[in-house]
Amino acid sequence: MNESNPVAGKLRQCFTCLRQKTDFVPKLALVLGSGLGDYAEQMKTEAEVDYHEIDGFPVSTVTGHKGRFLFGRIGDVPIVCMQGRVHYYEGYDMSDVVLPIRLMRLAGAQALILTNAAGGIREDLCPGDLMLIKDQISSFVPSPLTGPNLDELGERFPDMSQIYDKELIRRMELTAASLDLSLKQGVYVQMRGPQYESPAEIAMCRTLGADAVGMSTACEAVAAKHMGMKVAGISLITNLAAGISKEPLSHKEVRERADATAPKFRRLVSGAIVNIASGLL
Ligand code: HPA
């Protein structure tokens, strides 16, 4: 990798540091969103690396977001799980926000499942629903690919016409059906945050074609797709987006709803990981 590029240099440094802690090679990477962190209890953990232990790694500041990589297995599938992600609104450069995604790819992960908490914009998306992301709008945040291209990771002008992998979507749907779980589909829009949106902004998002809104994920999906990863995304709808409900939005409400929906979410993700890994990875 081109070490004269600071983004590449930092990534290489973080990778070297990670490899000093563990030689575990995951096939699949999983990012746990707000309130979903306790999913990690489902896995047989073989190694744990706290973000603080990786020199140069951006460390999350949001309360309730634990910051560590867990390496282990769901069924027989070797996975790496990010317990706590880095958000753009915390003040990091976009290249730092997606550094963990790039690191998991370098560590071996070929597929990525992104999860998040999101506000429902489309009228049939209610608190407690799970929504498979079929496409996204990332235009409100800077591209993680800004600056010199890291040719070792991917091409300068990567295609984004199918960010979310069709086969992963199909396997997610099959898993949900076999577990008798309702799984909706929609377009996710990433807003900058950290403030929740205004009703006028939500009206704009709806006009643009967005079904659910959050403050993460889309930039990570762009970075992963740039590197050729197969990407899937699930939004847990924690609230009605601003202006749809009469109630003001609160982080507490978002967390409580995420916690209440966690069992359903855990079943879907575990089933999907085993399903995705069989024959695909
Ligand atoms: N807006 C943005 N981010 C969110 C929301 C929301 O309504 N709910 C959960 N994360």
py3Dmol code that shows the C-alpha trace and the ligand (Angstrom):
import py3Dmol

protein = """\
ATOM      1  CA  MET A   1       0.000   0.000   0.000  1.00  0.00           C
ATOM      2  CA  ASN A   2       1.183   3.532  -0.824  1.00  0.00           C
ATOM      3  CA  GLU A   3       2.603   4.655   2.539  1.00  0.00           C
ATOM      4  CA  SER A   4       3.101   8.265   1.372  1.00  0.00           C
ATOM      5  CA  ASN A   5      -0.682   8.612   1.421  1.00  0.00           C
ATOM      6  CA  PRO A   6      -1.637   9.381   5.061  1.00  0.00           C
ATOM      7  CA  VAL A   7      -4.946   7.482   4.820  1.00  0.00           C
ATOM      8  CA  ALA A   8      -3.177   4.372   3.502  1.00  0.00           C
ATOM      9  CA  GLY A   9      -0.386   4.781   6.058  1.00  0.00           C
ATOM     10  CA  LYS A  10      -2.808   4.927   8.972  1.00  0.00           C
ATOM     11  CA  LEU A  11      -4.747   1.938   7.679  1.00  0.00           C
ATOM     12  CA  ARG A  12      -1.547  -0.094   7.351  1.00  0.00           C
ATOM     13  CA  GLN A  13      -0.455   0.938  10.853  1.00  0.00           C
ATOM     14  CA  CYS A  14      -3.828  -0.089  12.325  1.00  0.00           C
ATOM     15  CA  PHE A  15      -3.695  -3.406  10.459  1.00  0.00           C
ATOM     16  CA  THR A  16      -0.194  -4.187  11.742  1.00  0.00           C
ATOM     17  CA  CYS A  17      -1.342  -3.338  15.259  1.00  0.00           C
ATOM     18  CA  LEU A  18      -4.458  -5.508  14.928  1.00  0.00           C
ATOM     19  CA  ARG A  19      -2.397  -8.445  13.665  1.00  0.00           C
ATOM     20  CA  GLN A  20      -0.151  -8.187  16.723  1.00  0.00           C
ATOM     21  CA  LYS A  21      -3.258  -8.811  18.849  1.00  0.00           C
ATOM     22  CA  THR A  22      -4.901 -11.587  16.826  1.00  0.00           C
ATOM     23  CA  ASP A  23      -4.334 -13.657  13.681  1.00  0.00           C
ATOM     24  CA  PHE A  24      -8.032 -14.546  13.409  1.00  0.00           C
ATOM     25  CA  VAL A  25      -9.257 -14.440   9.787  1.00  0.00           C
ATOM     26  CA  PRO A  26     -12.983 -13.599   9.534  1.00  0.00           C
ATOM     27  CA  LYS A  27     -15.087 -14.394   6.470  1.00  0.00           C
ATOM     28  CA  LEU A  28     -17.817 -11.961   7.329  1.00  0.00           C
ATOM     29  CA  ALA A  29     -17.981  -8.624   9.133  1.00  0.00           C
ATOM     30  CA  LEU A  30     -20.890  -7.333  11.160  1.00  0.00           C
ATOM     31  CA  VAL A  31     -21.426  -3.762  12.381  1.00  0.00           C
ATOM     32  CA  LEU A  32     -23.771  -3.438  15.331  1.00  0.00           C
ATOM     33  CA  GLY A  33     -25.791  -0.254  15.472  1.00  0.00           C
ATOM     34  CA  SER A  34     -27.191   1.784  18.333  1.00  0.00           C
ATOM     35  CA  GLY A  35     -28.695  -0.399  21.056  1.00  0.00           C
ATOM     36  CA  LEU A  36     -27.816  -3.598  19.182  1.00  0.00           C
ATOM     37  CA  GLY A  37     -24.438  -4.041  20.835  1.00  0.00           C
ATOM     38  CA  ASP A  38     -25.494  -6.969  22.993  1.00  0.00           C
ATOM     39  CA  TYR A  39     -25.843  -9.147  19.893  1.00  0.00           C
ATOM     40  CA  ALA A  40     -22.220 -10.083  20.506  1.00  0.00           C
ATOM     41  CA  GLU A  41     -23.403 -12.353  23.325  1.00  0.00           C
ATOM     42  CA  GLN A  42     -24.610 -14.722  20.582  1.00  0.00           C
ATOM     43  CA  MET A  43     -21.147 -15.548  19.390  1.00  0.00           C
ATOM     44  CA  LYS A  44     -18.382 -17.807  20.610  1.00  0.00           C
ATOM     45  CA  THR A  45     -15.732 -15.156  21.095  1.00  0.00           C
ATOM     46  CA  GLU A  46     -12.132 -16.152  20.362  1.00  0.00           C
ATOM     47  CA  ALA A  47     -10.456 -12.740  20.513  1.00  0.00           C
ATOM     48  CA  GLU A  48     -11.386  -9.255  21.645  1.00  0.00           C
ATOM     49  CA  VAL A  49      -9.562  -6.117  20.586  1.00  0.00           C
ATOM     50  CA  ASP A  50     -10.542  -2.822  22.160  1.00  0.00           C
ATOM     51  CA  TYR A  51     -10.385   0.114  19.742  1.00  0.00           C
ATOM     52  CA  HIS A  52      -8.097   1.899  22.238  1.00  0.00           C
ATOM     53  CA  GLU A  53      -5.524  -0.854  21.731  1.00  0.00           C
ATOM     54  CA  ILE A  54      -5.139  -0.054  18.019  1.00  0.00           C
ATOM     55  CA  ASP A  55      -2.736   2.852  17.421  1.00  0.00           C
ATOM     56  CA  GLY A  56      -4.381   5.562  15.316  1.00  0.00           C
ATOM     57  CA  PHE A  57      -7.856   4.021  15.442  1.00  0.00           C
ATOM     58  CA  PRO A  58     -10.750   6.521  15.782  1.00  0.00           C
ATOM     59  CA  VAL A  59     -12.496   5.936  19.110  1.00  0.00           C
ATOM     60  CA  SER A  60     -16.234   6.562  19.525  1.00  0.00           C
ATOM     61  CA  THR A  61     -17.392   9.106  22.091  1.00  0.00           C
ATOM     62  CA  VAL A  62     -21.164   8.398  22.186  1.00  0.00           C
ATOM     63  CA  THR A  63     -22.390   6.966  25.480  1.00  0.00           C
ATOM     64  CA  GLY A  64     -23.798   3.482  25.063  1.00  0.00           C
ATOM     65  CA  HIS A  65     -21.461   2.694  22.143  1.00  0.00           C
ATOM     66  CA  LYS A  66     -18.902   0.153  23.293  1.00  0.00           C
ATOM     67  CA  GLY A  67     -15.771   0.247  21.259  1.00  0.00           C
ATOM     68  CA  ARG A  68     -14.233  -3.077  20.354  1.00  0.00           C
ATOM     69  CA  PHE A  69     -13.803  -5.734  17.718  1.00  0.00           C
ATOM     70  CA  LEU A  70     -14.967  -9.198  18.657  1.00  0.00           C
ATOM     71  CA  PHE A  71     -13.631 -12.132  16.670  1.00  0.00           C
ATOM     72  CA  GLY A  72     -15.460 -15.416  16.901  1.00  0.00           C
ATOM     73  CA  ARG A  73     -18.007 -17.717  15.337  1.00  0.00           C
ATOM     74  CA  ILE A  74     -21.730 -17.799  14.693  1.00  0.00           C
ATOM     75  CA  GLY A  75     -22.358 -21.482  14.024  1.00  0.00           C
ATOM     76  CA  ASP A  76     -19.122 -22.396  12.221  1.00  0.00           C
ATOM     77  CA  VAL A  77     -18.783 -19.065  10.419  1.00  0.00           C
ATOM     78  CA  PRO A  78     -15.725 -16.999  11.406  1.00  0.00           C
ATOM     79  CA  ILE A  79     -16.841 -13.403  11.864  1.00  0.00           C
ATOM     80  CA  VAL A  80     -15.600 -10.076  13.123  1.00  0.00           C
ATOM     81  CA  CYS A  81     -18.118  -7.948  14.898  1.00  0.00           C
ATOM     82  CA  MET A  82     -17.808  -4.208  15.521  1.00  0.00           C
ATOM     83  CA  GLN A  83     -19.374  -3.395  18.827  1.00  0.00           C
ATOM     84  CA  GLY A  84     -19.751   0.344  18.418  1.00  0.00           C
ATOM     85  CA  ARG A  85     -19.050   2.291  15.250  1.00  0.00           C
ATOM     86  CA  VAL A  86     -17.538   5.687  14.516  1.00  0.00           C
ATOM     87  CA  HIS A  87     -19.947   8.411  13.394  1.00  0.00           C
ATOM     88  CA  TYR A  88     -19.238  11.372  11.134  1.00  0.00           C
ATOM     89  CA  TYR A  89     -21.006  13.729  13.567  1.00  0.00           C
ATOM     90  CA  GLU A  90     -18.352  12.992  16.189  1.00  0.00           C
ATOM     91  CA  GLY A  91     -16.006  15.150  14.133  1.00  0.00           C
ATOM     92  CA  TYR A  92     -13.798  12.596  12.408  1.00  0.00           C
ATOM     93  CA  ASP A  93     -12.713  12.771   8.799  1.00  0.00           C
ATOM     94  CA  MET A  94     -14.804  10.510   6.613  1.00  0.00           C
ATOM     95  CA  SER A  95     -11.670   8.445   5.920  1.00  0.00           C
ATOM     96  CA  ASP A  96     -11.465   7.720   9.667  1.00  0.00           C
ATOM     97  CA  VAL A  97     -15.168   6.889   9.870  1.00  0.00           C
ATOM     98  CA  VAL A  98     -14.707   4.089   7.316  1.00  0.00           C
ATOM     99  CA  LEU A  99     -11.251   2.972   8.504  1.00  0.00           C
ATOM    100  CA  PRO A 100     -12.729   0.129  10.596  1.00  0.00           C
ATOM    101  CA  ILE A 101     -14.594  -1.199   7.551  1.00  0.00           C
ATOM    102  CA  ARG A 102     -11.385  -1.177   5.508  1.00  0.00           C
ATOM    103  CA  LEU A 103      -9.538  -2.847   8.356  1.00  0.00           C
ATOM    104  CA  MET A 104     -12.052  -5.696   8.540  1.00  0.00           C
ATOM    105  CA  ARG A 105     -11.679  -6.207   4.782  1.00  0.00           C
ATOM    106  CA  LEU A 106      -7.878  -6.339   5.113  1.00  0.00           C
ATOM    107  CA  ALA A 107      -8.330  -8.850   7.941  1.00  0.00           C
ATOM    108  CA  GLY A 108     -10.157 -11.141   5.505  1.00  0.00           C
ATOM    109  CA  ALA A 109     -13.891 -10.328   5.553  1.00  0.00           C
ATOM    110  CA  GLN A 110     -15.488 -10.713   2.122  1.00  0.00           C
ATOM    111  CA  ALA A 111     -19.021  -9.775   3.130  1.00  0.00           C
ATOM    112  CA  LEU A 112     -20.374  -7.090   5.426  1.00  0.00           C
ATOM    113  CA  ILE A 113     -23.664  -6.835   7.281  1.00  0.00           C
ATOM    114  CA  LEU A 114     -24.400  -3.286   8.424  1.00  0.00           C
ATOM    115  CA  THR A 115     -27.069  -2.614  11.015  1.00  0.00           C
ATOM    116  CA  ASN A 116     -28.457   0.610  12.371  1.00  0.00           C
ATOM    117  CA  ALA A 117     -31.285   2.267  14.216  1.00  0.00           C
ATOM    118  CA  ALA A 118     -33.363   4.472  11.919  1.00  0.00           C
ATOM    119  CA  GLY A 119     -36.421   6.675  11.836  1.00  0.00           C
ATOM    120  CA  GLY A 120     -39.298   5.501   9.653  1.00  0.00           C
ATOM    121  CA  ILE A 121     -40.323   7.913   6.881  1.00  0.00           C
ATOM    122  CA  ARG A 122     -42.540   5.684   4.730  1.00  0.00           C
ATOM    123  CA  GLU A 123     -45.928   5.376   6.350  1.00  0.00           C
ATOM    124  CA  ASP A 124     -45.891   1.592   6.753  1.00  0.00           C
ATOM    125  CA  LEU A 125     -42.568   1.645   8.634  1.00  0.00           C
ATOM    126  CA  CYS A 126     -43.367   1.554  12.349  1.00  0.00           C
ATOM    127  CA  PRO A 127     -41.242   1.388  15.505  1.00  0.00           C
ATOM    128  CA  GLY A 128     -40.095  -2.216  15.976  1.00  0.00           C
ATOM    129  CA  ASP A 129     -40.009  -3.045  12.241  1.00  0.00           C
ATOM    130  CA  LEU A 130     -36.925  -4.439  10.527  1.00  0.00           C
ATOM    131  CA  MET A 131     -36.127  -2.998   7.096  1.00  0.00           C
ATOM    132  CA  LEU A 132     -33.708  -4.558   4.634  1.00  0.00           C
ATOM    133  CA  ILE A 133     -31.843  -1.777   2.866  1.00  0.00           C
ATOM    134  CA  LYS A 134     -32.214  -2.140  -0.887  1.00  0.00           C
ATOM    135  CA  ASP A 135     -30.540   1.145  -1.856  1.00  0.00           C
ATOM    136  CA  GLN A 136     -29.298   4.320  -0.217  1.00  0.00           C
ATOM    137  CA  ILE A 137     -28.756   8.060  -0.449  1.00  0.00           C
ATOM    138  CA  SER A 138     -25.353   9.179   0.858  1.00  0.00           C
ATOM    139  CA  SER A 139     -25.321  12.573  -0.859  1.00  0.00           C
ATOM    140  CA  PHE A 140     -25.718  14.568   2.385  1.00  0.00           C
ATOM    141  CA  VAL A 141     -22.366  13.436   3.778  1.00  0.00           C
ATOM    142  CA  PRO A 142     -18.908  13.654   2.162  1.00  0.00           C
ATOM    143  CA  SER A 143     -17.778  10.638   0.170  1.00  0.00           C
ATOM    144  CA  PRO A 144     -15.310   8.402   2.027  1.00  0.00           C
ATOM    145  CA  LEU A 145     -13.501   8.056  -1.323  1.00  0.00           C
ATOM    146  CA  THR A 146     -12.597  11.769  -1.506  1.00  0.00           C
ATOM    147  CA  GLY A 147      -8.879  12.390  -2.045  1.00  0.00           C
ATOM    148  CA  PRO A 148      -6.252  10.317  -3.823  1.00  0.00           C
ATOM    149  CA  ASN A 149      -7.667   6.911  -4.698  1.00  0.00           C
ATOM    150  CA  LEU A 150      -6.292   3.969  -2.758  1.00  0.00           C
ATOM    151  CA  ASP A 151      -5.739   1.816  -5.838  1.00  0.00           C
ATOM    152  CA  GLU A 152      -4.871  -1.203  -3.683  1.00  0.00           C
ATOM    153  CA  LEU A 153      -8.390  -1.104  -2.257  1.00  0.00           C
ATOM    154  CA  GLY A 154     -10.449  -0.372  -5.343  1.00  0.00           C
ATOM    155  CA  GLU A 155     -10.910   1.718  -8.453  1.00  0.00           C
ATOM    156  CA  ARG A 156     -11.213   5.504  -8.737  1.00  0.00           C
ATOM    157  CA  PHE A 157     -14.802   5.577 -10.002  1.00  0.00           C
ATOM    158  CA  PRO A 158     -16.504   2.505  -8.552  1.00  0.00           C
ATOM    159  CA  ASP A 159     -19.952   1.510  -9.753  1.00  0.00           C
ATOM    160  CA  MET A 160     -22.711   1.953  -7.149  1.00  0.00           C
ATOM    161  CA  SER A 161     -25.690   0.724  -9.147  1.00  0.00           C
ATOM    162  CA  GLN A 162     -26.079  -2.300  -6.834  1.00  0.00           C
ATOM    163  CA  ILE A 163     -24.481  -1.435  -3.493  1.00  0.00           C
ATOM    164  CA  TYR A 164     -26.553  -3.962  -1.570  1.00  0.00           C
ATOM    165  CA  ASP A 165     -25.829  -7.420  -2.935  1.00  0.00           C
ATOM    166  CA  LYS A 166     -28.800  -9.117  -4.613  1.00  0.00           C
ATOM    167  CA  GLU A 167     -27.870 -12.585  -3.390  1.00  0.00           C
ATOM    168  CA  LEU A 168     -27.448 -11.341   0.190  1.00  0.00           C
ATOM    169  CA  ILE A 169     -30.859  -9.663  -0.025  1.00  0.00           C
ATOM    170  CA  ARG A 170     -32.376 -12.926  -1.287  1.00  0.00           C
ATOM    171  CA  ARG A 171     -30.789 -14.925   1.517  1.00  0.00           C
ATOM    172  CA  MET A 172     -31.917 -12.387   4.129  1.00  0.00           C
ATOM    173  CA  GLU A 173     -35.468 -12.654   2.812  1.00  0.00           C
ATOM    174  CA  LEU A 174     -35.362 -16.464   2.883  1.00  0.00           C
ATOM    175  CA  THR A 175     -33.996 -16.411   6.428  1.00  0.00           C
ATOM    176  CA  ALA A 176     -36.721 -14.018   7.601  1.00  0.00           C
ATOM    177  CA  ALA A 177     -39.420 -16.163   5.969  1.00  0.00           C
ATOM    178  CA  SER A 178     -38.064 -19.350   7.538  1.00  0.00           C
ATOM    179  CA  LEU A 179     -38.126 -17.663  10.966  1.00  0.00           C
ATOM    180  CA  ASP A 180     -41.589 -16.245  10.342  1.00  0.00           C
ATOM    181  CA  LEU A 181     -40.257 -12.698  10.788  1.00  0.00           C
ATOM    182  CA  SER A 182     -41.659  -9.790   8.866  1.00  0.00           C
ATOM    183  CA  LEU A 183     -38.915  -7.975   6.952  1.00  0.00           C
ATOM    184  CA  LYS A 184     -39.709  -4.826   5.002  1.00  0.00           C
ATOM    185  CA  GLN A 185     -37.471  -3.245   2.340  1.00  0.00           C
ATOM    186  CA  GLY A 186     -36.595   0.317   1.575  1.00  0.00           C
ATOM    187  CA  VAL A 187     -34.153   3.095   0.776  1.00  0.00           C
ATOM    188  CA  TYR A 188     -31.973   4.425   3.605  1.00  0.00           C
ATOM    189  CA  VAL A 189     -30.767   8.018   3.711  1.00  0.00           C
ATOM    190  CA  GLN A 190     -27.772   9.064   5.800  1.00  0.00           C
ATOM    191  CA  MET A 191     -28.070  12.549   7.292  1.00  0.00           C
ATOM    192  CA  ARG A 192     -25.187  14.294   9.044  1.00  0.00           C
ATOM    193  CA  GLY A 193     -26.642  14.585  12.556  1.00  0.00           C
ATOM    194  CA  PRO A 194     -26.115  14.728  15.450  1.00  0.00           C
ATOM    195  CA  GLN A 195     -29.358  16.678  15.655  1.00  0.00           C
ATOM    196  CA  TYR A 196     -32.426  14.769  14.540  1.00  0.00           C
ATOM    197  CA  GLU A 197     -33.996  16.096  11.364  1.00  0.00           C
ATOM    198  CA  SER A 198     -36.632  18.817  11.159  1.00  0.00           C
ATOM    199  CA  PRO A 199     -40.062  17.927   9.734  1.00  0.00           C
ATOM    200  CA  ALA A 200     -39.188  19.905   6.585  1.00  0.00           C
ATOM    201  CA  GLU A 201     -36.014  17.874   6.134  1.00  0.00           C
ATOM    202  CA  ILE A 202     -37.979  14.659   6.495  1.00  0.00           C
ATOM    203  CA  ALA A 203     -40.462  15.918   3.881  1.00  0.00           C
ATOM    204  CA  MET A 204     -37.468  16.546   1.601  1.00  0.00           C
ATOM    205  CA  CYS A 205     -36.078  13.058   2.237  1.00  0.00           C
ATOM    206  CA  ARG A 206     -39.451  11.520   1.407  1.00  0.00           C
ATOM    207  CA  THR A 207     -39.603  13.473  -1.855  1.00  0.00           C
ATOM    208  CA  LEU A 208     -36.102  12.230  -2.695  1.00  0.00           C
ATOM    209  CA  GLY A 209     -37.231   8.629  -2.324  1.00  0.00           C
ATOM    210  CA  ALA A 210     -35.984   7.756   1.169  1.00  0.00           C
ATOM    211  CA  ASP A 211     -37.960   5.361   3.381  1.00  0.00           C
ATOM    212  CA  ALA A 212     -35.835   5.466   6.532  1.00  0.00           C
ATOM    213  CA  VAL A 213     -33.317   7.936   7.956  1.00  0.00           C
ATOM    214  CA  GLY A 214     -30.229   7.559  10.117  1.00  0.00           C
ATOM    215  CA  MET A 215     -26.760   8.947  10.770  1.00  0.00           C
ATOM    216  CA  SER A 216     -24.479   6.102   9.696  1.00  0.00           C
ATOM    217  CA  THR A 217     -24.192   3.140   7.303  1.00  0.00           C
ATOM    218  CA  ALA A 218     -24.349   4.686   3.819  1.00  0.00           C
ATOM    219  CA  CYS A 219     -20.740   5.926   3.919  1.00  0.00           C
ATOM    220  CA  GLU A 220     -19.610   2.530   5.231  1.00  0.00           C
ATOM    221  CA  ALA A 221     -21.469   0.775   2.431  1.00  0.00           C
ATOM    222  CA  VAL A 222     -19.723   3.001  -0.161  1.00  0.00           C
ATOM    223  CA  ALA A 223     -16.281   2.176   1.286  1.00  0.00           C
ATOM    224  CA  ALA A 224     -17.096  -1.543   1.407  1.00  0.00           C
ATOM    225  CA  LYS A 225     -18.427  -1.596  -2.140  1.00  0.00           C
ATOM    226  CA  HIS A 226     -15.284   0.246  -3.299  1.00  0.00           C
ATOM    227  CA  MET A 227     -13.286  -2.714  -1.950  1.00  0.00           C
ATOM    228  CA  GLY A 228     -15.518  -5.257  -3.653  1.00  0.00           C
ATOM    229  CA  MET A 229     -17.238  -6.534  -0.517  1.00  0.00           C
ATOM    230  CA  LYS A 230     -20.705  -8.045  -0.684  1.00  0.00           C
ATOM    231  CA  VAL A 231     -22.832  -5.695   1.423  1.00  0.00           C
ATOM    232  CA  ALA A 232     -26.144  -6.127   3.249  1.00  0.00           C
ATOM    233  CA  GLY A 233     -27.888  -3.652   5.539  1.00  0.00           C
ATOM    234  CA  ILE A 234     -30.700  -3.878   8.053  1.00  0.00           C
ATOM    235  CA  SER A 235     -32.379  -0.913   9.695  1.00  0.00           C
ATOM    236  CA  LEU A 236     -34.210  -1.356  12.934  1.00  0.00           C
ATOM    237  CA  ILE A 237     -36.971   1.236  12.892  1.00  0.00           C
ATOM    238  CA  THR A 238     -36.911   2.792  16.358  1.00  0.00           C
ATOM    239  CA  ASN A 239     -39.199   5.781  15.854  1.00  0.00           C
ATOM    240  CA  LEU A 240     -41.318   7.652  13.375  1.00  0.00           C
ATOM    241  CA  ALA A 241     -39.193  10.333  11.697  1.00  0.00           C
ATOM    242  CA  ALA A 242     -39.634  13.970  12.741  1.00  0.00           C
ATOM    243  CA  GLY A 243     -42.996  15.516  11.994  1.00  0.00           C
ATOM    244  CA  ILE A 244     -44.728  12.156  11.438  1.00  0.00           C
ATOM    245  CA  SER A 245     -45.400  11.627  15.122  1.00  0.00           C
ATOM    246  CA  LYS A 246     -46.484  14.478  17.405  1.00  0.00           C
ATOM    247  CA  GLU A 247     -43.865  13.427  19.977  1.00  0.00           C
ATOM    248  CA  PRO A 248     -40.390  15.009  20.050  1.00  0.00           C
ATOM    249  CA  LEU A 249     -37.547  12.580  19.222  1.00  0.00           C
ATOM    250  CA  SER A 250     -35.223  11.377  21.949  1.00  0.00           C
ATOM    251  CA  HIS A 251     -32.119   9.209  22.004  1.00  0.00           C
ATOM    252  CA  LYS A 252     -33.600   7.423  25.037  1.00  0.00           C
ATOM    253  CA  GLU A 253     -36.661   6.391  23.026  1.00  0.00           C
ATOM    254  CA  VAL A 254     -34.430   5.189  20.193  1.00  0.00           C
ATOM    255  CA  ARG A 255     -32.349   3.078  22.580  1.00  0.00           C
ATOM    256  CA  GLU A 256     -35.331   1.629  24.402  1.00  0.00           C
ATOM    257  CA  ARG A 257     -36.984   0.585  21.157  1.00  0.00           C
ATOM    258  CA  ALA A 258     -33.754  -0.914  19.872  1.00  0.00           C
ATOM    259  CA  ASP A 259     -33.383  -2.923  23.095  1.00  0.00           C
ATOM    260  CA  ALA A 260     -36.993  -4.138  22.889  1.00  0.00           C
ATOM    261  CA  THR A 261     -36.559  -5.305  19.290  1.00  0.00           C
ATOM    262  CA  ALA A 262     -33.162  -6.894  19.879  1.00  0.00           C
ATOM    263  CA  PRO A 263     -34.385 -10.536  20.221  1.00  0.00           C
ATOM    264  CA  LYS A 264     -36.047 -10.458  16.784  1.00  0.00           C
ATOM    265  CA  PHE A 265     -33.040  -8.790  15.290  1.00  0.00           C
ATOM    266  CA  ARG A 266     -30.640 -11.339  16.834  1.00  0.00           C
ATOM    267  CA  ARG A 267     -32.562 -14.248  15.333  1.00  0.00           C
ATOM    268  CA  LEU A 268     -32.546 -12.698  11.888  1.00  0.00           C
ATOM    269  CA  VAL A 269     -28.852 -11.834  11.912  1.00  0.00           C
ATOM    270  CA  SER A 270     -27.695 -15.230  13.241  1.00  0.00           C
ATOM    271  CA  GLY A 271     -29.844 -17.094  10.726  1.00  0.00           C
ATOM    272  CA  ALA A 272     -28.698 -14.856   7.888  1.00  0.00           C
ATOM    273  CA  ILE A 273     -24.992 -15.252   8.714  1.00  0.00           C
ATOM    274  CA  VAL A 274     -25.178 -19.039   8.538  1.00  0.00           C
ATOM    275  CA  ASN A 275     -27.299 -18.854   5.376  1.00  0.00           C
ATOM    276  CA  ILE A 276     -24.999 -16.330   3.690  1.00  0.00           C
ATOM    277  CA  ALA A 277     -21.819 -18.223   4.552  1.00  0.00           C
ATOM    278  CA  SER A 278     -23.041 -21.539   3.180  1.00  0.00           C
ATOM    279  CA  GLY A 279     -21.805 -21.708  -0.382  1.00  0.00           C
ATOM    280  CA  LEU A 280     -21.393 -17.949  -0.852  1.00  0.00           C
ATOM    281  CA  LEU A 281     -18.181 -17.197   1.024  1.00  0.00           C
TER     282      LEU A 281
END
"""
ligand_1 = """\
10
HPA
N -33.192 10.256 12.477
C -31.862 10.049 12.382
N -31.240 9.042 12.974
C -31.986 8.176 13.670
C -33.372 8.327 13.817
C -34.009 9.434 13.193
O -35.231 9.632 13.259
N -33.800 7.288 14.596
C -32.707 6.532 14.887
N -31.607 7.065 14.360
"""
view = py3Dmol.view(width=600, height=400)
view.addModel(protein, "pdb")
view.setStyle({"model": 0}, {"cartoon": {"style": "trace"}})
view.addModel(ligand_1, "xyz")
view.setStyle({"model": 1}, {"stick": {}})
view.zoomTo()
view.show()
